[in-house]
Amino acid sequence: MATYKTQAIILSSYPYREHDRIISCFSDSFGRIEARARGVRKIESKLAGHLEPFIKTELLLANGRRWDILAGSRTREAHREIRASISKTAAASVCVEAVKRATRPFGRDAGVYRFLDETLAQLSLAPHLERETEIAARFVWQLCGLIGFAPELSQCINCKKRLSLGAFSCEGGGMLCGACSARDAFADRADAAVLAELAGQSATFGEEAQLIAKRFWNYVFLEPLESWNFHHSITPSP
């Protein structure tokens, strides 16, 4: 049975049979991996503590038929600050669910891995709940661009006029100028400050930008992230 090593971030897991778990993680070299961790639910298991969500770990895996088999794990970054805070856990849950929903097994994407790694590090150090919310929403927004759904923000998607404000159309996948905004009755108004946030040119990511990010995700993937419900129970949605 061939084995391989990779560094990965744990996304989620669920019980399988009596003592096993199926682990979902995103690796730097192989993308998203679903692996079977045998015996990890036993009290004496030494692997369990290395396979909690948000942990960055080095994995040893063996090729299997339905799932690869987890043979070993060594924690590189535990992110204890996230798991010790319910608000940070809520924000991080949004990020890892988004990665799991937006990627396919063994779809290699080092950019997504680095982005998730950097975002979890930011969440660990975030000073307050509002900043945590901004980080999670910005992650969802920018992830859409990383996987091929980058919206047009520099010019009107209808008349091609360059703009610095207008309205964002989820259906059109970008900005409409003031004259063209009537073409989409559901477009969200975006002034210069909001547009700067969406374009990554601002240190903040306020309520209007967060709302656009959530609506755009829902439009692209047809349904909201379930983790938002948990997040909304911690803090009111914008």
Buried (B, 14 or more C-beta within 10 A) or exposed (E): EEEBBBBBBBBBBEEBEEEBBBBBBBBBEBBBBBBBBBBBBEEEBEBBEBBBBBBBBBBBBBEEEEBBBBBBBEBBBBBEBBBEBEBBBBBBBBBBBBBBBBBEEEEBBEEBBEBBBEBBBBBBEBEEBBBBBBBBBBBBBBBBEBBEBEBBBEBBBBEEBEBEBBBBBBEBBBBBBEEBBEBBEEBBBBEEBBBBBBEEEBEEBBBBBBBBBBBBBBBBBEEEBEBBEBBEEBBEEB
